[in-house]
C-alpha cells in the first residue's frame, strides 16, 4: 500500500527529488491526456501561480515511486476560486484560516482502479480529511467537474455547491465547499479498512496538530473495496 506523505515548506527539502516527476506527471495528465492546453509549457512541467511556498502537497509514494498526489492551498492566499473562477462562487470570496482549497488531484494511469488493495484515489481523499482535521480545518473549497459530485456522495464527502454549474471547454464545472469533520474521516477509514491515522509527517514534528485516535476498523467487505 502506498504511503501518503505530507509535504510543506517546512520539509520540502526532503522531497525535492519528487517535485520534477510530480510536475511532469501533472503535464502528462492535464495537458497531454485531458487536453487542458492552457496549462501547456515548453519544459513539459505543469506549474501554476498557486504552487507557492504556502501550498501543501500530499504525495502517494509506493516503493519510492510517486503514484498520486493532491494540492491544498490556504484560502488566505490566492486560489483558483478567488483569482481564476470567482464567478463560480455566488457567495463571494472565501478567505478563512480554517478552509483550504484542493486542486490537482491525480493518480498515475497504471494505478487507477483496483490493484490488490484500496484505490490510491481513496487513500488520498481519506488522507486529506485526516490532514484537515489534524490542523483544525473545517472545510475544503474546490473547483471541480460536475462528475465528481456523485463520486463524493458515494464515499460520504458532504459537498455544498456555491453556485450553478458552468460550461467550460465542453465540461460542466462548479465550485463546492466540502465539510472537513471527524465523522467523514472515520467513515472513509472504514471503507478502505484503515484502523487509524495513516499520514507520514516526515520532518514536520514542530507543526501544531491534533493527534487523531486509533479506530476499531476491520477490513471492509470486498464489495466496498471495488467501488
Secondary structure as GFF3:
##gff-version 3
##sequence-region A 1 227
A	DSSP	beta_strand	3	7	.	.	.	ID=ss1
A	DSSP	three_ten_helix	12	15	.	.	.	ID=ss2
A	DSSP	alpha_helix	16	26	.	.	.	ID=ss3
A	DSSP	pi_helix	27	33	.	.	.	ID=ss4
A	DSSP	three_ten_helix	37	39	.	.	.	ID=ss5
A	DSSP	beta_strand	56	62	.	.	.	ID=ss6
A	DSSP	beta_strand	65	74	.	.	.	ID=ss7
A	DSSP	pi_helix	80	84	.	.	.	ID=ss8
A	DSSP	three_ten_helix	86	88	.	.	.	ID=ss9
A	DSSP	beta_strand	99	107	.	.	.	ID=ss10
A	DSSP	three_ten_helix	109	111	.	.	.	ID=ss11
A	DSSP	alpha_helix	120	135	.	.	.	ID=ss12
A	DSSP	beta_strand	139	145	.	.	.	ID=ss13
A	DSSP	alpha_helix	148	155	.	.	.	ID=ss14
A	DSSP	beta_strand	159	161	.	.	.	ID=ss15
A	DSSP	beta_strand	166	168	.	.	.	ID=ss16
A	DSSP	beta_strand	171	179	.	.	.	ID=ss17
A	DSSP	alpha_helix	182	192	.	.	.	ID=ss18
A	DSSP	beta_strand	199	200	.	.	.	ID=ss19
A	DSSP	alpha_helix	222	225	.	.	.	ID=ss20
###
